[in-house]
Amino acid sequence: MLRDAVRVLADERIAPRAAEIDRTAEFPQDVKDLLAEHDILALPFATEYGGLGGELLNVCLAIEQISRVCATSGLILAVQELAAIPIALFGTTEQKQEWLPELAAGRKLIAFALTEAEAGSDAASARTTAKKDGDDYVINGSKRFISQGSVADVLTVFAVTDVEADRHDRLSCFIVDTSTPGFKVERVEHKMGIRGSPTAELSFTNVRVPKSNLIGEEGQGFTIAMRTFDRSRPGIAAQAVGIAQGALETATRYAKERKQFGRAIGEFQMIQGLLADMDAQTEAARQLLYKACIEIDAGAADASRWAALCKLVAGDTAMRVTTDAVQVLGGYGYIDEFPVERMMRDAKITQLYEGTQQIQRLVIARSLLGRS
Ligand SMILES: Cc1cc2nc3c(=O)[nH]c(=O)nc-3n(C[C@H](O)[C@H](O)[C@H](O)COP(=O)(O)OP(=O)(O)OC[C@H]3O[C@@H](n4cnc5c(N)ncnc54)[C@H](O)[C@@H]3O)c2cc1C
């Protein structure tokens, strides 16, 4: 029921906006309001904090259906989930009570600030610092590539609290209200895909936050980030499956209508082969995603492996299927009269963010072989 309801909403209200969102590269505030109004932003949150239960499978079903028509719009829900996970999993009751109901209602947007210019895949080498000063921490540094960083009301920020500590014990995680003096949006990137999702560079100059904004313990930041990815990577896999499904549907429709050599191109076996492979690959990625969600929701000890497996397979599937969709449409696939060129550009990011595909392979291999 949830999947079908979101699909109808996406088809009727979001699909007609998708091309314009891509063209203007403006954050779709109207779509965010629509998702809030229909309680879709409440999906990742527990009922006691105004949410709809927080089951990962439900969140992913919704991200998939929205991304099927507009990957930028699907990312609004994915980022709201991602950035709130540190609070939901490691926050105090007071922190949860203060922030989660606002986020679940969509009255506030949150962003996840881990990446820095010199710390991408190697997140543990972040340089932004948080120094204790009386009852506060003072944050200095900058973050790069932060999705929704320029429109967020609040951030979960990872900063070094102990420069001397072991690599994985240096970071801590903080809640930072973006109205705090010293916080600045330096710029928003010009991008290949997910163009309506603002990807921002953020700077922190003596940003003072009370110590009650520390999430979990000092030094726990790296662990918080990794546990967060265990729940958020399936969201990116869901975005990827949705993009692939959208491309498959467009290509299938086109193959029935487009005539060459006096026949619908769908009657040519080579086109049939492309479509059949696209369907098989998309369905396989979808089933792996759902299985991963079920395992993670059930508290699997190897949650990191499941999260990495589904993101790796779904991201590569989205890239392959959207590329093949452009092929099915021929020259028309390459122009913006049809959505598949946008879907191909959007698909690429699912192989890059929340850990590149190479990093997913490292996570899977470590789970198999053990960390050396
Ligand atoms: C549009 C967009 C949105 C983003 N949103 C967010 C966000 O909301 N919050 C956030 O914190 N970050 C975000 N990111 C950052 C994203 O997660 C990083 O870009 C990503 O983790 C890769 O880091 P990097 O770009 O520095 O690449 P690098 O780490 O420099 O990697 C370059 C290449 O080297 C490979 N590589 C690196 N290390 C290894 C290794 N050990 N073994 C094998 N290969 C390796 C990579 O796979 C890649 O192919 C976003 C990025 C983009 C582009």
PDBQT file of the ligand as one rigid body, heavy atoms in Angstrom, charges set to zero:
ROOT
HETATM    1  C1  LIG A 401      26.888  15.114  -5.308  1.00  0.00    +0.000 C 
HETATM    2  C2  LIG A 401      27.596  14.665  -4.063  1.00  0.00    +0.000 A 
HETATM    3  C3  LIG A 401      26.916  14.656  -2.856  1.00  0.00    +0.000 A 
HETATM    4  C4  LIG A 401      27.579  14.277  -1.688  1.00  0.00    +0.000 A 
HETATM    5  N1  LIG A 401      26.919  14.351  -0.485  1.00  0.00    +0.000 NA
HETATM    6  C5  LIG A 401      27.633  14.183   0.670  1.00  0.00    +0.000 A 
HETATM    7  C6  LIG A 401      27.037  14.454   1.946  1.00  0.00    +0.000 A 
HETATM    8  O1  LIG A 401      25.843  14.766   2.035  1.00  0.00    +0.000 OA
HETATM    9  N2  LIG A 401      27.809  14.348   3.054  1.00  0.00    +0.000 N 
HETATM   10  C7  LIG A 401      29.122  13.991   3.000  1.00  0.00    +0.000 A 
HETATM   11  O2  LIG A 401      29.761  13.946   4.056  1.00  0.00    +0.000 OA
HETATM   12  N3  LIG A 401      29.723  13.708   1.814  1.00  0.00    +0.000 NA
HETATM   13  C8  LIG A 401      29.008  13.796   0.651  1.00  0.00    +0.000 A 
HETATM   14  N4  LIG A 401      29.603  13.555  -0.573  1.00  0.00    +0.000 N 
HETATM   15  C9  LIG A 401      30.989  13.123  -0.600  1.00  0.00    +0.000 C 
HETATM   16  C10 LIG A 401      31.178  11.704  -1.123  1.00  0.00    +0.000 C 
HETATM   17  O3  LIG A 401      30.757  10.776  -0.163  1.00  0.00    +0.000 OA
HETATM   18  C11 LIG A 401      32.645  11.562  -1.530  1.00  0.00    +0.000 C 
HETATM   19  O4  LIG A 401      32.807  12.306  -2.721  1.00  0.00    +0.000 OA
HETATM   20  C12 LIG A 401      33.053  10.138  -1.717  1.00  0.00    +0.000 C 
HETATM   21  O5  LIG A 401      33.073   9.479  -0.487  1.00  0.00    +0.000 OA
HETATM   22  C13 LIG A 401      34.420   9.991  -2.382  1.00  0.00    +0.000 C 
HETATM   23  O6  LIG A 401      35.367  10.851  -1.844  1.00  0.00    +0.000 OA
HETATM   24  P1  LIG A 401      36.246  11.762  -2.828  1.00  0.00    +0.000 P 
HETATM   25  O7  LIG A 401      35.299  12.443  -3.747  1.00  0.00    +0.000 OA
HETATM   26  O8  LIG A 401      37.149  12.600  -2.022  1.00  0.00    +0.000 OA
HETATM   27  O9  LIG A 401      37.072  10.719  -3.687  1.00  0.00    +0.000 OA
HETATM   28  P2  LIG A 401      38.469  10.047  -3.287  1.00  0.00    +0.000 P 
HETATM   29  O10 LIG A 401      38.356   9.441  -1.928  1.00  0.00    +0.000 OA
HETATM   30  O11 LIG A 401      39.564  11.002  -3.551  1.00  0.00    +0.000 OA
HETATM   31  O12 LIG A 401      38.526   8.855  -4.348  1.00  0.00    +0.000 OA
HETATM   32  C14 LIG A 401      39.025   9.015  -5.679  1.00  0.00    +0.000 C 
HETATM   33  C15 LIG A 401      39.083   7.619  -6.312  1.00  0.00    +0.000 C 
HETATM   34  O13 LIG A 401      39.971   6.779  -5.568  1.00  0.00    +0.000 OA
HETATM   35  C16 LIG A 401      39.317   5.602  -5.138  1.00  0.00    +0.000 C 
HETATM   36  N5  LIG A 401      39.826   5.196  -3.836  1.00  0.00    +0.000 N 
HETATM   37  C17 LIG A 401      39.984   5.947  -2.709  1.00  0.00    +0.000 A 
HETATM   38  N6  LIG A 401      40.451   5.205  -1.697  1.00  0.00    +0.000 NA
HETATM   39  C18 LIG A 401      40.593   3.944  -2.186  1.00  0.00    +0.000 A 
HETATM   40  C19 LIG A 401      41.024   2.701  -1.627  1.00  0.00    +0.000 A 
HETATM   41  N7  LIG A 401      41.418   2.601  -0.347  1.00  0.00    +0.000 N 
HETATM   42  N8  LIG A 401      41.030   1.614  -2.433  1.00  0.00    +0.000 NA
HETATM   43  C20 LIG A 401      40.646   1.696  -3.724  1.00  0.00    +0.000 A 
HETATM   44  N9  LIG A 401      40.216   2.828  -4.304  1.00  0.00    +0.000 NA
HETATM   45  C21 LIG A 401      40.189   3.923  -3.547  1.00  0.00    +0.000 A 
HETATM   46  C22 LIG A 401      37.832   5.993  -5.083  1.00  0.00    +0.000 C 
HETATM   47  O14 LIG A 401      37.000   4.860  -5.166  1.00  0.00    +0.000 OA
HETATM   48  C23 LIG A 401      37.722   6.909  -6.284  1.00  0.00    +0.000 C 
HETATM   49  O15 LIG A 401      37.564   6.137  -7.440  1.00  0.00    +0.000 OA
HETATM   50  C24 LIG A 401      28.936  13.880  -1.755  1.00  0.00    +0.000 A 
HETATM   51  C25 LIG A 401      29.606  13.861  -2.993  1.00  0.00    +0.000 A 
HETATM   52  C26 LIG A 401      28.963  14.264  -4.125  1.00  0.00    +0.000 A 
HETATM   53  C27 LIG A 401      29.725  14.278  -5.425  1.00  0.00    +0.000 C 
ENDROOT
TORSDOF 0
